[in-house]
Amino acid sequence: MNAIQEAKAEKIISTVPINEIKEALLNEYRRRIIRYKMMDETMKKKYGMTFQEFESKNVVKEQDFSWQVESDSMEWEHAIEGIRYAEKKLNGIS
């Protein structure tokens, strides 16, 4: 972070109560978890299995590395990792 960014951050922190900042962060992580869980559920329905099963069955290879399946795999993995990350952050803030 450079000096200009630090000055802006300090100005925000000095004008916005810390409880409001904390609540905004909590709400953002909750929103992300909901979005990622919706993606996880969508993919579970689409493929009829969990991400772990999808990976262990190597569905991407089974489907000849089709663009759609590879794209779904990347999005799904991002959602699973996003859930873990956001939950960890939520627990750290709470």
C-alpha positions in Angstrom: 0.0 0.0 0.0 1.4 3.4 -0.9 1.3 6.6 1.1 -1.8 7.9 -0.8 -3.7 4.7 -0.2 -2.7 4.7 3.4 -4.0 8.2 3.9 -7.3 7.4 2.2 -7.7 4.3 4.4 -6.9 6.2 7.5 -9.5 8.9 6.5 -12.2 6.2 6.0 -11.3 4.5 9.3 -11.4 7.9 11.2 -14.8 8.8 9.7 -16.7 5.5 9.7 -17.3 3.8 13.1 -15.4 0.5 13.4 -18.6 -1.4 14.1 -20.0 -0.2 10.7 -16.9 -1.4 8.9 -17.1 -4.8 10.8 -20.8 -5.2 9.9 -20.1 -4.3 6.2 -17.4 -7.0 6.1 -19.5 -9.6 7.8 -22.4 -8.9 5.3 -20.0 -9.1 2.3 -18.7 -12.5 3.4 -22.2 -13.7 4.1 -23.3 -12.6 0.6 -20.3 -14.4 -0.9 -21.1 -17.6 0.9 -24.7 -17.5 -0.3 -23.6 -16.9 -3.9 -21.0 -19.7 -3.7 -23.4 -22.1 -2.1 -26.0 -21.4 -4.9 -23.3 -22.2 -7.5 -22.4 -25.4 -5.6 -26.1 -26.5 -5.5 -26.6 -25.7 -9.2 -23.6 -27.8 -10.1 -24.7 -30.6 -7.8 -28.1 -30.7 -9.6 -26.5 -30.5 -13.0 -24.1 -33.3 -12.5 -26.0 -35.3 -9.9 -23.0 -35.5 -7.5 -20.8 -33.4 -5.2 -17.7 -31.7 -6.3 -15.6 -34.3 -4.6 -17.4 -37.1 -6.5 -17.0 -35.0 -9.7 -13.3 -34.8 -9.2 -12.8 -38.4 -8.1 -14.7 -39.7 -11.2 -12.6 -37.4 -13.4 -15.7 -36.2 -15.2 -13.7 -33.6 -17.2 -11.7 -36.4 -18.7 -14.8 -38.6 -19.2 -16.4 -35.8 -21.2 -13.3 -35.4 -23.4 -12.2 -32.2 -21.8 -15.2 -30.3 -23.3 -15.1 -26.6 -22.8 -18.4 -26.6 -20.9 -17.4 -29.3 -18.4 -14.0 -27.7 -17.9 -15.5 -24.3 -17.4 -18.1 -25.8 -14.9 -15.2 -27.6 -13.1 -13.3 -24.3 -12.6 -16.4 -22.4 -11.5 -17.4 -25.1 -9.1 -13.9 -25.4 -7.6 -13.8 -21.6 -7.2 -17.2 -21.7 -5.4 -16.0 -24.5 -3.0 -12.8 -22.7 -2.2 -14.7 -19.4 -1.9 -17.0 -20.9 0.7 -14.0 -22.1 2.7 -12.3 -18.8 2.5 -15.3 -16.7 3.3 -16.3 -18.9 6.3 -12.8 -18.7 7.6 -12.9 -14.9 7.3 -16.3 -14.7 9.0 -15.1 -16.8 11.9 -12.0 -14.5 12.2 -14.1 -11.4 12.3 -16.9 -12.6 14.6 
